[in-house]
Amino acid sequence: MDTFSGLINGFSVALRFDNIILIFAGCLLGTLIGILPGIGPVAAISILLPITFQLEPTGAIIMLAGIYYGVMYGGSTTSILVNVPGETASVVTCLDGYQMALQGRVGPALGIAAFGSFIAGTIGLIGLQLLAAPLSRIALKFGPPEYFAVITLGFVFIAYLAHGSRLKAVTMTFVGLLLSSVGLDPITSEQRMTLGIPNLFEGIGVAPLAMGLFGVAEVFKNFETLVSGNILKVRIKNLFPTKLDWLQAKWAILRGTCVGFFLGILPGGGPVIATFVAYGVEKWVAKNPERLGTGMIEGVAAPESANNAAASTSFIPLLTLGIPPNPVLAVLFGAFLIHGIVPGPLLIRDHPD
């Protein structure tokens, strides 16, 4: 009953008129930014974070979540239309989405991406509500050894799931540990790598760090790199997939949702890895796997469903354990702290709404 009472209280707050406006504003901004190639959710949230400083904490988190979900969906649009992914998690969608556009099936491709995203995101949110409270009760029993084991497991997953060189992944993990060590020791209050600079006594903030690493870096990168493509001039008569499209895509949506649901929870996982795994699952179960990449609607439905399911369930370790599973949630973790909200088991216990 605690879960349902928390849901009722949460909906009563979220469905206030001002918060509904913030939801639409966040989703609109996120979708528009998601369409822009190369920016991605980390840079988008980092850039737009100052907008929320004047909002109350609840409204700020609602708007940031809307931006996050909007970016995750918006990236599929340019993947399908011009073969240029709006963000990293939409790379796989290019394979079949753009081929569908070349065949004049832009409407079904965009439609199935939207409906698949909605279905998977809804299932992911339901899972978040059902699993958050039980996991938080378990997390309250965690001590230093358990937290050390969980964090170590996260580092192992980072090295195991990294694309390319694992040595680079391990190296950057240690760089992150060094950066997180800057500041005053929480027990002895001794300075660690502050160089005597007062602004570093409280450590390096996640939001400024992400802004520098991703936001500013992306701006300079785009100054020297020209991204271009041939925009298809196709008249979209119908955005709703046909009955045949639904028959072909329904199981792909379900499989992609399951993959994204579980990979979103893992430290180091998230939407990017989920989309690749979901596409691999489709190739594994397909009767003619060689047809994937030639404009199969399953190749759009599965990764987009996995993308949005993982985007929802990745909040579970953040809210229950206070551990962000990927860079996007790390920025949101910083946003929570800025607004005076400390993610973790106490948040779920004391403020279930």
C-alpha positions as CSV (number, residue, x, y, z in Angstrom):
1,M,0.0,0.0,0.0
2,D,3.0,2.3,0.6
3,T,3.9,2.1,-3.0
4,F,0.4,3.0,-4.2
5,S,-0.1,5.8,-1.7
6,G,3.3,7.2,-2.8
7,L,2.1,6.9,-6.4
8,I,-1.1,8.8,-5.6
9,N,0.9,11.6,-3.8
10,G,3.4,11.7,-6.6
11,F,0.7,12.1,-9.3
12,S,-1.1,14.8,-7.2
13,V,2.2,16.8,-7.4
14,A,3.2,15.9,-11.0
15,L,-0.3,16.7,-12.4
16,R,-0.3,20.2,-11.1
17,F,-0.8,22.7,-13.9
18,D,2.7,24.3,-13.5
19,N,4.4,20.9,-13.4
20,I,2.5,19.8,-16.5
21,I,3.8,22.9,-18.3
22,L,7.4,22.0,-17.1
23,I,6.9,18.4,-18.4
24,F,5.9,19.6,-21.9
25,A,8.7,22.2,-21.9
26,G,11.3,19.7,-20.9
27,C,10.2,17.1,-23.4
28,L,10.0,19.7,-26.2
29,L,13.5,21.1,-25.4
30,G,14.9,17.6,-25.1
31,T,13.4,16.4,-28.4
32,L,14.6,19.5,-30.2
33,I,18.1,19.0,-28.8
34,G,18.0,15.2,-29.5
35,I,17.4,16.0,-33.1
36,L,20.7,17.9,-33.3
37,P,23.5,15.4,-34.1
38,G,26.3,15.0,-31.6
39,I,25.0,16.8,-28.5
40,G,23.4,13.9,-26.6
41,P,21.7,13.8,-23.2
42,V,24.7,14.5,-21.0
43,A,25.6,17.8,-22.8
44,A,21.9,18.7,-23.1
45,I,21.2,18.4,-19.4
46,S,24.5,20.1,-18.5
47,I,23.7,23.0,-20.8
48,L,20.1,23.4,-19.7
49,L,20.7,22.7,-15.9
50,P,21.0,26.5,-15.1
51,I,17.5,27.1,-16.3
52,T,16.2,25.0,-13.4
53,F,18.0,27.0,-10.7
54,Q,15.0,29.3,-10.2
55,L,12.5,26.4,-9.9
56,E,11.4,24.6,-6.8
57,P,13.2,21.2,-6.5
58,T,10.2,19.1,-7.6
59,G,9.6,21.2,-10.7
60,A,13.3,21.2,-11.5
61,I,13.6,17.4,-11.4
62,I,10.4,17.1,-13.5
63,M,11.8,19.4,-16.2
64,L,15.2,17.7,-16.2
65,A,13.5,14.2,-16.5
66,G,11.5,15.6,-19.4
67,I,14.6,16.8,-21.1
68,Y,16.3,13.4,-20.6
69,Y,13.4,11.5,-22.1
70,G,13.0,14.0,-24.9
71,V,16.6,13.7,-25.9
72,M,16.5,9.9,-25.8
73,Y,13.5,9.9,-28.2
74,G,14.5,12.8,-30.4
75,G,17.7,11.2,-31.5
76,S,15.8,8.7,-33.6
77,T,14.4,11.4,-35.9
78,T,17.6,12.3,-37.7
79,S,18.7,8.7,-37.6
80,I,15.7,7.8,-39.7
81,L,15.5,10.9,-41.9
82,V,19.2,11.7,-42.8
83,N,21.2,8.7,-41.4
84,V,22.8,10.9,-38.8
85,P,22.1,9.9,-35.2
86,G,21.0,12.7,-32.9
87,E,22.7,11.0,-30.0
88,T,24.8,7.9,-29.3
89,A,21.9,5.6,-28.4
90,S,20.3,6.2,-31.8
91,V,23.3,4.9,-33.8
92,V,21.7,1.4,-34.3
93,T,18.4,2.9,-35.4
94,C,20.3,4.3,-38.5
95,L,20.8,0.8,-39.9
96,D,17.2,0.0,-40.7
97,G,15.5,3.4,-40.1
98,Y,17.3,5.2,-42.9
99,Q,16.8,2.2,-45.3
100,M,13.0,2.4,-44.5
101,A,13.2,6.2,-45.3
102,L,14.9,5.4,-48.7
103,Q,12.0,3.0,-49.4
104,G,9.4,5.7,-48.7
105,R,8.4,4.3,-45.4
106,V,9.3,7.3,-43.3
107,G,5.9,7.4,-41.6
108,P,6.0,3.8,-40.2
109,A,9.6,4.2,-39.1
110,L,9.0,7.4,-37.2
111,G,5.7,6.0,-35.9
112,I,7.0,2.7,-34.6
113,A,9.9,4.5,-33.0
114,A,7.5,6.8,-31.2
115,F,5.1,4.1,-30.1
116,G,7.8,1.7,-29.2
117,S,9.5,4.4,-27.1
118,F,6.2,5.1,-25.3
119,I,5.4,1.5,-24.6
120,A,8.9,0.6,-23.4
121,G,9.2,3.8,-21.3
122,T,5.9,3.2,-19.6
123,I,6.8,-0.4,-18.7
124,G,10.2,0.9,-17.5
125,L,8.5,3.4,-15.2
126,I,6.1,0.8,-13.9
127,G,9.2,-1.3,-13.1
128,L,10.8,1.7,-11.4
129,Q,7.8,2.1,-9.1
130,L,7.6,-1.6,-8.3
131,L,11.3,-2.2,-7.6
132,A,12.4,1.1,-6.1
133,A,10.8,0.6,-2.7
134,P,11.9,-3.0,-2.1
135,L,15.4,-2.2,-3.3
136,S,15.6,0.8,-1.0
137,R,14.7,-1.4,2.0
138,I,17.5,-3.7,1.1
139,A,19.8,-0.8,0.6
140,L,19.1,0.5,4.1
141,K,20.9,-2.7,5.4
142,F,24.0,-1.9,3.4
143,G,27.2,-1.1,5.3
144,P,30.6,-0.1,4.0
145,P,31.6,-3.6,2.9
146,E,28.4,-3.9,0.8
147,Y,28.8,-0.5,-0.8
148,F,32.4,-1.3,-1.6
149,A,31.3,-4.5,-3.3
150,V,28.6,-2.7,-5.3
151,I,31.0,0.0,-6.4
152,T,33.7,-2.5,-7.3
153,L,31.1,-4.4,-9.3
154,G,30.3,-1.2,-11.2
155,F,34.0,-0.7,-12.0
156,V,34.1,-4.3,-13.3
157,F,31.1,-3.7,-15.5
158,I,32.7,-0.5,-16.9
159,A,35.7,-2.5,-18.0
160,Y,33.7,-5.4,-19.3
161,L,31.1,-3.4,-21.2
162,A,33.4,-0.8,-22.6
163,H,33.6,-0.3,-26.4
164,G,37.1,-0.5,-27.8
165,S,40.2,-0.7,-25.5
166,R,39.5,-1.9,-22.0
167,L,42.8,-0.4,-21.0
168,K,41.4,3.0,-21.8
169,A,38.2,2.2,-19.9
170,V,40.2,1.2,-16.8
171,T,42.4,4.2,-17.1
172,M,39.5,6.7,-17.4
173,T,37.9,4.9,-14.4
174,F,40.9,5.7,-12.3
175,V,41.0,9.3,-13.7
176,G,37.4,9.6,-12.5
177,L,38.4,8.3,-9.0
178,L,41.2,10.8,-8.8
179,L,38.9,13.7,-9.7
180,S,36.3,12.6,-7.2
181,S,39.0,12.6,-4.5
182,V,39.6,16.3,-4.8
183,G,38.3,18.2,-1.8
184,L,38.2,17.9,2.0
185,D,38.3,14.4,3.5
186,P,34.8,13.7,4.9
187,I,36.2,12.3,8.2
188,T,39.5,14.2,8.9
189,S,38.7,17.4,6.9
190,E,42.2,17.2,5.4
191,Q,42.8,18.8,2.0
192,R,43.2,16.3,-0.9
193,M,44.7,17.7,-4.2
194,T,43.1,21.1,-3.7
195,L,46.3,23.0,-4.4
196,G,45.2,25.5,-1.7
197,I,42.3,26.7,-3.9
198,P,39.3,27.4,-1.7
199,N,36.8,26.7,-4.6
200,L,38.1,23.1,-4.6
201,F,37.5,22.5,-0.9
202,E,34.0,21.1,-1.7
203,G,35.3,19.0,-4.5
204,I,34.8,19.1,-8.3
205,G,31.1,19.4,-9.1
206,V,29.6,16.9,-11.5
207,A,27.7,19.4,-13.5
208,P,30.7,21.7,-14.2
209,L,32.9,18.7,-15.0
210,A,30.3,17.3,-17.4
211,M,29.8,20.7,-19.0
212,G,33.5,21.0,-19.7
213,L,34.1,17.4,-20.8
214,F,31.0,17.0,-22.9
215,G,29.2,20.3,-23.5
216,V,32.1,22.7,-24.3
217,A,34.2,20.0,-25.9
218,E,31.3,19.2,-28.2
219,V,30.9,22.8,-29.2
220,F,34.6,23.1,-30.2
221,K,34.5,19.7,-32.0
222,N,31.5,20.9,-34.1
223,F,33.5,24.0,-35.1
224,E,36.0,21.9,-36.9
225,T,33.8,19.0,-38.1
226,L,31.1,19.5,-40.7
227,V,28.2,17.1,-40.4
228,S,26.1,16.9,-43.6
229,G,23.7,14.6,-45.3
230,N,21.1,14.5,-48.0
231,I,17.7,15.3,-46.5
232,L,15.0,13.2,-48.0
233,K,12.1,15.2,-49.4
234,V,9.4,12.7,-48.7
235,R,5.8,13.6,-47.9
236,I,4.8,11.9,-44.7
237,K,1.1,11.0,-45.3
238,N,0.7,8.7,-42.3
239,L,2.7,8.4,-39.1
240,F,0.7,5.4,-37.9
241,P,2.2,2.0,-38.7
242,T,-0.1,-0.4,-40.6
243,K,-1.5,-3.6,-39.1
244,L,1.3,-5.6,-40.8
245,D,3.9,-3.2,-39.3
246,W,2.5,-3.9,-35.8
247,L,2.5,-7.6,-36.4
248,Q,6.1,-7.5,-37.4
249,A,7.2,-5.2,-34.7
250,K,5.3,-6.3,-31.6
251,W,7.6,-9.0,-30.5
252,A,10.7,-6.8,-31.3
253,I,9.2,-4.1,-29.0
254,L,8.7,-6.7,-26.2
255,R,12.2,-8.1,-26.6
256,G,13.8,-4.7,-26.8
257,T,11.9,-3.6,-23.7
258,C,13.1,-6.6,-21.7
259,V,16.7,-6.1,-22.7
260,G,16.6,-2.4,-21.9
261,F,14.7,-3.0,-18.6
262,F,17.5,-5.1,-17.2
263,L,20.5,-3.5,-18.8
264,G,19.4,-0.1,-17.6
265,I,19.8,-1.2,-14.0
266,L,23.4,-2.3,-14.3
267,P,26.2,0.1,-13.5
268,G,28.0,0.9,-16.7
269,G,24.9,-0.2,-18.7
270,G,22.3,2.2,-20.0
271,P,20.5,3.0,-23.3
272,V,23.6,2.8,-25.5
273,I,24.6,-0.7,-24.6
274,A,20.9,-1.8,-24.5
275,T,20.3,-0.7,-28.1
276,F,23.2,-2.7,-29.4
277,V,22.3,-5.8,-27.4
278,A,18.6,-5.5,-28.5
279,Y,19.7,-5.3,-32.1
280,G,21.9,-8.4,-31.6
281,V,19.0,-10.3,-30.1
282,E,16.9,-9.5,-33.1
283,K,19.6,-10.9,-35.4
284,W,19.8,-14.0,-33.2
285,V,16.0,-14.7,-33.3
286,A,15.4,-13.6,-36.9
287,K,14.7,-16.3,-39.5
288,N,16.6,-14.3,-42.1
289,P,19.2,-12.3,-40.1
290,E,20.8,-11.0,-43.2
291,R,17.7,-8.9,-44.0
292,L,18.3,-6.8,-40.9
293,G,20.0,-3.6,-42.1
294,T,17.9,-3.5,-45.3
295,G,14.9,-1.7,-43.9
296,M,13.3,-4.1,-41.5
297,I,10.9,-2.5,-39.0
298,E,12.1,-4.8,-36.3
299,G,15.5,-3.1,-36.6
300,V,13.9,0.2,-35.5
301,A,11.4,-1.1,-33.0
302,A,13.9,-3.2,-30.9
303,P,16.7,-0.6,-30.3
304,E,14.3,2.3,-29.7
305,S,12.3,0.2,-27.2
306,A,15.5,-0.8,-25.5
307,N,16.7,2.8,-25.5
308,N,13.7,4.2,-23.6
309,A,13.2,1.2,-21.3
310,A,16.8,1.5,-20.2
311,A,16.4,5.3,-19.8
312,S,13.6,4.6,-17.2
313,T,15.1,1.8,-15.2
314,S,18.5,3.5,-15.0
315,F,16.9,5.6,-12.3
316,I,16.5,2.5,-10.0
317,P,20.2,2.4,-8.8
318,L,20.3,6.2,-8.6
319,L,17.2,6.5,-6.4
320,T,17.7,3.4,-4.3
321,L,21.4,3.2,-3.8
322,G,22.5,6.7,-4.7
323,I,24.8,5.3,-7.4
324,P,24.4,6.8,-11.0
325,P,24.8,3.9,-13.5
326,N,25.8,6.0,-16.4
327,P,27.1,9.6,-17.2
328,V,23.6,11.0,-17.9
329,L,22.4,10.0,-14.4
330,A,25.7,11.3,-12.9
331,V,24.7,14.7,-14.2
332,L,21.2,14.3,-12.9
333,F,22.7,13.2,-9.6
334,G,24.5,16.5,-9.4
335,A,21.3,18.3,-10.3
336,F,19.5,16.5,-7.4
337,L,22.2,17.6,-5.0
338,I,22.1,21.2,-6.3
339,H,18.4,21.3,-5.5
340,G,18.9,19.8,-2.0
341,I,17.7,16.3,-2.9
342,V,20.0,13.4,-1.8
343,P,19.3,10.3,-3.9
344,G,19.5,7.0,-1.9
345,P,17.5,4.6,0.2
346,L,16.5,7.4,2.7
347,L,14.9,9.3,-0.2
348,I,12.6,6.4,-1.1
349,R,11.8,5.7,2.6
350,D,11.1,9.3,3.6
351,H,9.8,10.7,0.4
352,P,8.2,7.8,-1.7
353,D,6.1,10.3,-3.7
